[in-house]
Amino acid sequence: MRWTLKPKPDTTTIQQLAEALNVDTIIASLLVQRGIETFDQAKKFFRPSLEELHDPFLMKDMDKAVLRIQKAIATNENIMVYGDYDVDGTTSVALMSSYLKTLSPMITTYIPDRYKEGYGVSYQGIDYADDNDISLIVALDCGIKAIEKIAYAKSKGIDFIICDHHRPGDQIPEAIAVLDPKREDCEYPYKELCGCGVGFKLIQGLASKQGQSIDDLLPYLDLVATAIGADIVPITGENRVLAHYGLKVINSYPRIGFKAMISQIKKKVLTITDLVFIIAPRINAAGRMKHGLYAVQLLTEENYTLALQYASEIEVYNSERKSADKTITEEALAQITTNQEEDKHTTVVYQEDWHKGVIGIVASRLTETYYRPTLVFTKSGQKLAASARSVKGYDVYNALEKCSDHIEQFGGHKYAAGLTLLEEQYEAFKQKFEEVVSDTIDTTLLTPEITIDTAIELDYITPKFYRILKQFAPFGPGNMSPTFMTEGVKDTGYGKCVGADEKHLKCRVQKNDTAINAIGFNLGTKHNLISSGQHFKIAYAIDENEWNGEVSLQLRLKDIN
């Protein structure tokens, strides 16, 4: 791993902030690195306020979207809430449908079948709307590139409102309203909302016309926080406010579906990390293994007994997902080794019977192993479908754009995308993708990087210091949990490998008169280094460990040198 120490901010700025906040210079330095240089900025950071949310009508087409929904409600039109099958899509559909049902009974939901319809707006979904006398579709977390499909709906007399956050193509669909902060002609001040976040802005706009305040919409923020975590969008600005209040909702008065899921896990207080690694995979499992509507059903259920039943079913899907993920990852790794492709700039693998629902997870696993822009393909009907994942600092969406001659359809973000192509194009695409990445990637990006906020000594790690650090949360892109470095430490002699395959390292590190427990996941190979009696340096985050009711601070090691 590459260790990169962040440049130390301006000393005068650190000193002034430390004095203004009455904190030490390490805390002040961490804040300045996050762009927080004044007392007022720090107040907004540590005490997020709903008043900081932007006026939804600053978003292009918001007025048109609100007017069209008001008209549909006034004339008793059937409205269909349509969303993608992943966490962002299903939480968006749960959010929008549950709010609209407070205004009209004429609301139905639709999630495309991952296997029969694929990603995004589908002709099948539009035909379903046509067959059921639905004249307005509100599409969430998809639609920004569905030019032909929106035109097809229009030909059938069906209007579309699009709420998306993906990058638009050269053309914007001819919908009644297209809400997407990434539109070049949209001057909305915050560009990093997830799909559910854009949906929330729409219900905020509708609520303002109903004489409702932001406080009336608080119960919906548990869904928004979950989507923010799962979609790995920056937890800055408006997202930080939405995530902060969403977590409060989850931990104090969660909706029935969340309550049912939480009852199956042992954590009392959930963080954004828990939403990403515990809640989101369960919501996702429905769309991966069965159908995304199961997730919407759970998230909108108001009967606790029924919700428990749905949560149990989703738990089964999640177990099936884990099993498929493990098997396919092993097969993909074997394929890479057999074809001797470890030395390339990209990882591209294909097997026609791989489960389409888990290829995105497998792509992430392969990226962790080989640290290359990665694509995992499987057969989907007459075409091949793939999930793409990238490495920090490299835009895989742009790379795919340069390969578009070999692609039928693609969409996504800088670090994650999806695509389909014809089977006969696979080899040509694979070659072109390798060429594009080889020509455009800075090869240093092919070595994983640990970004270190600052070096500290072990005696600096106190309960008081950790209490302040915890207030930096919620953590995520744009506000990662601080990573520290300490040099010249030694193992106290108790270091050992732990875990099923002895992959992890448990030890107690010491410098001068201070010793502290540490755990290093997937660092079992470093045992020889620490047990040699030599001094070494560590990169780590600080967290809490609970054992037999006792809570103590520990280091979560990221690397040892």
C-alpha positions, 0 to 999 in steps of 0.5 A: 500500500501507498501511504500518503500523508495529507499536507499540513494546513496553514499553522495560523489558521489551525491556531485561530480555529483551535482558540475559537473552538477551545480545542487542541491543534490536532482536532483543529487541523483535522477540521481545517483539512475538511474545509472548516476554518471558522467558528460558524463553519464548525458550528454547521459541521458539528450541529447540522441544521434542517434550515441548511437544506436548500429551497427545492425550487432552485432545482430545474423543473421542480415547479413543473414536477410539483404542478403536474403531480398536483394536477394528477391528485386533483383529477384522481389520475393513477400515478405510478412510482417507478424505481430501480431495484437497488437500495437507492431505487427501492428506498426512493420508491418507498419514500415517494409512494408512502408520501403520495399515499398521504395525498391520494389513494391512486398510487401504485409502485413498480420496480423492474425485474432485474433479469427480465427487464434490466436496469432503468425505465423499461418498455414492459413497465410503460406497457404495464402503466398503459394497461392499467390506465396510469397517466403519470409515472414518477421515475426515481434513480433512473430515466436520465438516459431513457430518451426512446422510452420516454418518447414511447410513453408519450406516444401512449399518452403517459407523462413522465417526471424523472428524478435522477442523479446520474450523469445525463447524456448529450440529450435530455429526455422529453419528460414533463420534468427532469430533476437532476442536479447534474444537468448542465442547465441546473443551478441547484447549489448541491450536486451530490444528492443520491436518487432518494435525495432528489426524490426527497427534494420533490416531496419537500416541494410538494409539502411546501404547497400543502402548508407542511414544514420540513419537520413534517418530513422528518420520518422519511429521512431514515430512507434517505440516510440509508440511500446516501450510505449505500450509494456511496455519495459524498457526506458533505453539505446537504447530504450530511444534514440529511444523513445526520437526521436520518440516523436520528430517526433510525435510532429513535423512531424507525419505520416498522420495516427498519424496526423488523430488520434491526430486531435481527441484529445485535446493534443498539445504535446504528451508524452510517457504516452499519447502514452500508454493511448491515441494512443495505445488503439486506434491502439489496438482496431482495432485488438481487435474488428475487424481486426489488418489490419485496424490499419496497413492501418491507420498507412501507409495511405498517404491520409489525408482524407482517414486517417481521415475516418480510424481514425473515424472507429477506434474510434468506435472500441475503444468505443465498446472496452471500453463498452465490457471491462466495462461489462466483468470486472463487470462480472469477479468481481462478479464471484470472489465474488460469488466463494469466491476466494478473499483470494487466491494467484491467480485470475483465471476466465472464461466465454465462451462468453467473448470477446477475444479481451479485456480479456487482459485489464480485466486481468489488471483491476482485477490485480489492484483490487486484486493485484494477478497474474491473468488469464482471460479465454474465449472460442476460437474455440474448446479451451480456451484462456487466457491473464495473467498479474502479479504483480510487482516482480513476473514472471508469464511466469516462473509460466506458464512454471511450469504448461505446462503439462496442457497447449497447447501453451503459450508465453510472458514476465515476467508480461504479457503472453497468453496461450491456453488449452483444456477445460477439462484441465481448473480445473487442470490448475487452481489448479496447477497455484494456487499451483505454485504461492503459493509456489514461490511468496514472499507474500509481493508482494501481497500488491501493492508497492509505491517506493519513490525516496526521501523525500522532503519539499513542498517549494522545489517544484518550476517551476525551479525544475519541468523544470529539472524533465521534462528533465528526460523524456521519462519515463517508466520502468527503468526510472519511473517518480520520486515519492516523499514523504512529511511528516507532511502536513495538508489539508487547509480545501478545500478537497473534493471527485470529479468524477462521483462516488466521487472516486477521491480526490481533496485538497490543502495541506500545510506545514509551509508557503507553500501550493499546490493543489493536486489530488488523483485518486481513493483516495476518501476513504482518505477524512475522514483521511485528513479532521480530522485536523490531520497531514498526509504524502503523496506520490506523483508525480509532474505535471502541471495542466492547467485551463482556460489557467493558468498553475500551478504545482500540486501534483498527489497523489499516497497514503496518510497515 
